[in-house]
Amino acid sequence: MSELTLEQAQNLLLARTEKIEETEEILLWEGVGRTLAGDIFAQHDQPPFPRSPLDGYAARSRDIKGASKKRPVALMVIDEVDAGHVGSRKVEEGTAVRIMTGAPIPEGADCVIRQEDTDYGQEQVEIYEEAGPYENYCFAGEDYKAGSKILGKGTRLGAIELGTLASLGSERVRVFRRVRAAVLTTGDELALPGEELKPGKIYDSNLYTLVIRLTALGVEVVRKGRTGDSPEEAAAWIREAVREADMILTTGGVSVGKKDIMHDALKRLVCERIFWKIAIKPGMPTLCAQAEGKLLICLSGNPFGAAANLELLVRPVLAKMTGRKELELTRLPAVAESEFPKRSGVTRYVRAFYEDGRVKIPEGSNASGILSSMCGCNCLMEIPAGTQALKKGDKVWIVLL
């Protein structure tokens, strides 16, 4: 099978991707980053009663017309109302009610005078500023009315949205369930952080990079693990993973060497091979299949290759599965502030930092086996196939991370 362009590979995966329609009900505390599964309508007015926006005195505006420091108006204080309580007295001619922020405005009053514009009187208060009808007066339903649509299906929930749901009296919310993923790293050379690093071994960064990035993208990683260079072990692990995950990601074993086991592992599974090899660097030998209806995306074992192709291949799939537009790849034009002397026979993606229309390659190695020089980067710079060398000032495209 000939090498595909990145766009062709993406389209092949997207053609086999379905949006997740299953929902679940969760506590508001658990809702950050989740996607609302249906429209939300208000069951009551908010606020449910007229209320005061400040500390002061509730009165009738016609009783204090023309009030000033030189000609104060005196009113009898007949009651005091604090937030969370309801007053027992009606404001009538010549009277006022001491009122606190958030308290219900008593019947008969149509304005609130700031306490700073009074003498703070307890039994009788002098008013030094007039207030017009409904001045400093929050109407019932000022935020929203009963029956009004508050949030729409597909809304991404953050602190404000969840706080608004709390104001409705909701304790729980129905959301689309998260994408479930499984991540497997392969290789006899791998040791997990915390284990003794024996001769010939390296620590497994891919498992951490992929699992943590998927989690940041809102994915529920239901299974994660590591096997050696054994196609039997890898196939057995994947066979278990497809029972609980929507997609399975693996790293390592996708090229043509003696230890590239994923080709053999796929033969041991009930699966359909979608493609092998994409005309890009890094990650050219990416292998993809569908096992029991679940996407199996086998990435390069090189740390930068695995990280870059999670963005380029997996994110578009996640965008379609969740309906979240922000997961789609964002490409922007930029001007290169760095040189890249290597010839690019295929489209190459280089770690970089983008700001204000300009993009810079960090110092250090850009080899696909190097991860540390990606620290602080916020994009992948795209160098088209056939480019001899990138020079400062050249126009390029970038993919935001």
C-alpha positions in Angstrom: 0.0 0.0 0.0 1.4 3.4 -1.0 1.9 6.2 1.5 -1.0 8.4 2.2 -1.1 12.2 2.6 -2.0 13.3 6.1 -5.4 14.5 4.9 -6.1 11.1 3.3 -5.2 9.3 6.5 -7.4 11.7 8.5 -10.4 11.2 6.2 -10.0 7.4 6.4 -10.2 7.5 10.1 -13.0 10.0 10.2 -15.1 7.9 7.8 -15.1 5.2 10.5 -15.8 7.5 13.4 -19.2 7.9 14.9 -20.3 10.7 17.3 -21.0 9.4 20.8 -24.7 9.9 21.7 -24.7 8.0 25.0 -25.4 10.3 28.0 -25.0 10.1 31.7 -26.1 12.2 34.7 -23.4 13.6 36.9 -23.1 15.9 39.9 -22.4 19.6 39.0 -19.0 19.2 40.8 -18.0 16.7 38.2 -19.1 18.7 35.2 -16.1 20.9 34.3 -15.2 20.3 30.7 -18.2 18.1 30.0 -20.7 18.6 27.1 -24.3 19.3 27.8 -26.6 16.6 26.4 -29.8 18.7 26.1 -31.2 22.2 26.3 -31.7 23.6 29.8 -34.8 25.8 30.6 -35.4 27.8 33.7 -38.1 26.5 36.1 -38.4 29.8 37.9 -37.5 33.5 37.7 -34.0 34.5 38.8 -34.1 36.3 41.1 -37.4 34.9 42.2 -38.4 38.2 43.8 -37.5 41.9 43.5 -34.3 42.5 45.5 -32.0 45.2 46.6 -28.6 45.5 44.9 -27.1 47.4 47.9 -27.4 48.2 51.6 -29.7 51.1 52.2 -33.4 52.0 52.7 -36.4 50.9 50.6 -38.8 53.7 50.1 -41.3 55.3 47.7 -39.6 57.5 45.1 -42.3 60.2 45.3 -41.7 60.6 49.1 -38.1 61.6 48.6 -38.3 63.7 45.5 -36.0 66.8 45.8 -34.1 65.4 48.8 -30.6 66.9 49.3 -28.1 67.6 51.9 -29.5 71.1 52.4 -33.1 69.9 52.3 -33.1 66.3 53.7 -36.3 64.2 53.8 -37.1 62.4 57.0 -38.8 59.0 56.9 -39.9 56.7 59.7 -38.0 53.4 59.7 -40.7 50.7 60.2 -38.7 47.5 59.6 -35.4 45.9 58.7 -34.9 43.2 56.1 -31.7 41.1 55.8 -30.8 38.8 52.9 -32.6 35.5 53.2 -35.5 37.0 55.1 -38.8 38.5 54.2 -40.1 41.7 55.7 -43.5 41.9 57.4 -44.4 45.6 56.8 -45.6 47.4 53.7 -43.9 50.7 52.8 -46.5 53.5 52.9 -46.3 57.3 52.7 -43.5 58.7 54.9 -42.0 55.3 55.8 -38.9 53.4 54.8 -37.5 49.9 55.5 -33.8 49.3 56.3 -32.6 46.8 53.7 -29.5 44.8 53.0 -28.0 43.6 49.7 -29.9 40.7 48.2 -33.0 41.1 50.5 -36.5 41.2 49.0 -37.8 44.7 48.4 -40.9 45.1 50.5 -44.3 45.8 49.1 -45.0 49.4 48.4 -41.3 50.5 47.8 -40.2 51.3 44.3 -36.5 52.3 45.0 -33.6 51.9 47.3 -31.5 54.8 48.7 -27.9 54.0 49.3 -27.0 54.1 53.0 -24.2 56.5 52.1 -26.8 59.0 51.1 -28.5 58.9 54.5 -27.7 59.6 58.2 -27.9 55.8 58.9 -30.9 56.5 61.1 -32.4 53.6 63.1 -35.9 54.8 64.0 -36.0 57.8 61.6 -33.7 58.3 58.7 -32.7 61.5 56.9 -32.4 61.1 53.1 -29.8 63.3 51.3 -30.4 62.2 47.7 -33.5 61.6 45.7 -34.0 58.3 43.8 -36.3 57.8 40.8 -38.8 55.0 40.3 -37.1 51.6 40.3 -33.6 53.1 40.9 -31.4 50.6 42.7 -34.1 48.0 42.2 -33.5 44.5 40.8 -36.7 43.1 39.2 -37.8 39.5 39.6 -36.5 37.6 36.6 -33.8 40.2 35.9 -31.3 37.4 35.2 -33.7 35.0 33.5 -37.4 34.3 33.3 -39.2 31.0 34.0 -39.4 29.0 30.8 -36.5 30.7 29.1 -33.7 28.7 27.5 -30.6 29.0 29.6 -28.0 26.7 27.9 -28.1 24.8 24.7 -27.3 21.2 23.9 -23.6 20.8 23.1 -22.5 23.6 25.4 -19.1 23.0 26.9 -19.5 23.3 30.7 -17.2 25.6 32.7 -17.4 27.4 36.0 -19.9 30.0 34.8 -22.2 27.5 33.1 -22.2 25.2 36.1 -22.8 28.1 38.4 -25.8 29.1 36.3 -27.1 25.6 36.6 -26.7 25.8 40.3 -28.7 29.0 40.3 -31.5 27.0 38.7 -31.5 24.7 41.7 -29.9 21.8 39.8 -27.7 19.4 41.6 -27.0 17.1 38.7 -26.7 17.6 34.9 -27.0 15.2 31.9 -24.0 15.2 29.7 -22.6 13.1 26.8 -20.3 10.5 28.2 -16.6 10.9 27.5 -14.6 9.1 24.9 -13.0 6.0 26.5 -9.5 5.2 25.4 -6.9 2.6 26.1 -3.1 3.3 25.7 -0.5 0.6 25.3 3.3 1.1 24.9 5.5 -1.7 23.6 9.2 -2.5 23.8 11.5 -4.7 25.8 13.7 -1.6 26.4 11.0 0.2 28.5 11.0 0.7 32.2 8.3 2.6 34.1 9.3 5.6 36.2 10.0 4.4 39.7 11.6 1.2 38.6 15.3 0.6 38.6 16.9 1.6 35.3 18.9 -1.5 34.3 21.5 -1.5 31.5 20.0 -1.2 28.1 16.7 0.2 29.4 15.0 3.6 29.1 12.1 5.1 30.9 8.8 5.0 29.2 7.7 8.6 28.5 5.1 7.8 25.9 2.7 6.2 28.3 2.7 9.4 30.4 2.7 11.8 27.5 -0.3 10.1 25.7 -2.4 9.4 28.8 -2.0 12.8 30.2 -2.6 14.6 26.9 -5.7 12.5 26.3 -7.0 13.3 29.8 -6.4 17.0 29.1 -8.5 16.7 26.0 -11.4 15.4 28.0 -10.9 11.6 27.3 -11.4 9.0 29.9 -8.4 6.6 29.8 -10.0 3.4 31.0 -7.0 1.2 30.5 -3.2 1.8 30.2 -0.3 -0.6 30.1 3.0 -1.8 28.7 4.1 -5.0 27.0 7.4 -6.3 25.7 8.2 -7.0 22.1 5.7 -9.8 22.0 2.9 -9.8 19.3 1.0 -12.4 21.4 1.1 -10.1 24.5 0.1 -7.0 22.5 -2.7 -8.8 20.7 -4.1 -10.2 24.1 -3.9 -6.7 25.6 -5.7 -5.1 22.7 -8.3 -7.9 22.7 -9.2 -7.0 26.3 -9.1 -3.3 25.6 -11.7 -3.3 22.8 -14.3 -4.5 25.3 -14.2 -1.3 27.3 -12.6 1.4 25.1 -13.8 3.4 22.1 -10.3 3.6 20.7 -7.0 2.0 21.4 -3.7 3.8 20.9 -0.3 2.0 20.9 3.2 3.2 20.5 6.1 1.3 19.0 6.5 -1.8 16.8 5.1 -0.2 13.6 8.1 -0.1 11.2 9.8 -3.1 9.4 12.4 -4.2 11.9 12.7 -7.5 13.7 11.0 -6.0 16.8 8.2 -4.3 15.0 5.5 -6.5 16.3 2.3 -4.7 15.6 1.9 -6.1 12.1 2.0 -9.6 13.6 -0.3 -8.6 16.5 -3.0 -7.4 14.1 -3.0 -10.7 12.3 -3.9 -12.3 15.6 -6.9 -10.0 16.1 -10.3 -9.9 14.4 -9.6 -6.6 12.7 -9.5 -4.8 9.4 -6.3 -2.9 8.4 -7.1 0.6 7.3 -3.6 1.9 6.3 0.1 1.8 7.1 2.4 4.7 6.4 1.7 8.4 6.0 3.8 10.7 3.9 4.8 12.9 6.9 7.7 13.2 9.3 7.6 12.3 12.1 5.4 9.3 12.3 5.6 8.0 8.7 5.1 4.3 9.7 1.8 4.9 11.6 -0.4 1.8 11.3 -4.2 2.0 11.7 -6.9 -0.7 11.9 -10.4 -1.3 13.1 -10.8 -4.1 15.7 -14.4 -5.1 16.6 -15.6 -1.7 15.4 -13.0 0.2 17.5 -10.3 2.3 16.0 -6.8 1.0 16.7 -4.1 3.7 16.0 -0.6 2.4 16.3 1.8 5.3 16.6 5.6 5.5 16.3 7.6 4.6 19.4 9.7 7.8 19.0 8.5 10.2 21.7 8.1 13.3 19.5 6.6 11.2 16.7 4.0 9.8 19.1 3.1 13.2 20.6 2.9 14.9 17.2 0.7 12.3 15.6 -1.7 12.2 18.6 -2.4 15.8 17.6 -2.5 15.3 13.9 -4.5 12.1 13.7 -6.3 11.5 17.1 -7.6 15.0 17.8 -9.7 15.2 14.6 -11.2 11.8 15.6 -12.0 13.1 19.1 -13.5 16.2 17.6 -16.0 14.1 15.6 -16.7 11.7 18.4 -17.5 14.5 20.8 -18.8 17.2 18.5 -16.4 19.6 20.1 -15.2 22.2 17.6 -12.3 23.3 19.7 -10.7 19.9 19.3 -10.5 20.3 15.5 -7.0 21.3 14.2 -6.4 25.0 13.9 -4.0 26.0 11.1 -2.7 29.5 10.9 -0.3 31.3 8.6 3.0 32.5 10.2 6.4 33.9 9.3 9.4 31.8 10.3 11.9 33.4 12.7 14.2 30.3 12.5 16.0 28.4 9.8 15.6 24.7 9.3 18.4 23.5 7.0 17.2 20.0 6.3 15.6 19.1 3.0 12.0 17.9 3.4 11.1 15.1 1.0 7.7 14.7 2.6 5.6 17.1 4.7 7.5 17.7 7.9 6.1 18.8 11.3 8.6 20.6 13.6 8.0 21.6 17.2 7.8 25.4 17.5 6.5 28.4 19.5 4.0 30.7 17.8 3.2 34.3 18.9 1.8 37.3 17.1 2.0 35.8 13.6 5.6 34.6 14.0 6.9 31.2 14.7 10.3 30.1 16.1 11.9 26.7 16.4 13.4 26.0 19.9 17.0 25.4 20.4 18.0 21.7 20.7 17.5 18.6 18.6 14.4 18.2 16.4 14.9 14.5 16.1 11.7 12.4 16.5 13.2 10.5 19.4 13.8 13.7 21.4 10.9 15.0 23.6 12.5 17.6 25.9 13.0 20.3 23.3 9.2 20.3 22.9 8.8 21.8 26.3 7.2 25.2 26.1 6.1 24.7 22.4 2.6 25.6 21.5 2.4 24.5 17.8 3.7 22.3 15.1 5.3 24.1 12.2 4.4 22.6 8.8 7.2 22.4 6.2 5.8 21.3 2.8 7.2 18.3 0.9 9.9 19.4 -1.6 11.3 22.2 0.6 15.1 22.4 0.3 15.7 24.5 3.4 13.6 26.8 5.5 14.9 30.4 5.8 14.1 33.2 8.2 11.2 35.2 6.8 9.6 32.3 4.9 5.9 32.0 5.1 4.7 28.8 6.7 1.6 27.2 8.3 1.4 26.1 11.9 -1.0 23.7 13.7 -1.9 25.0 17.2 -1.5 22.5 20.1 
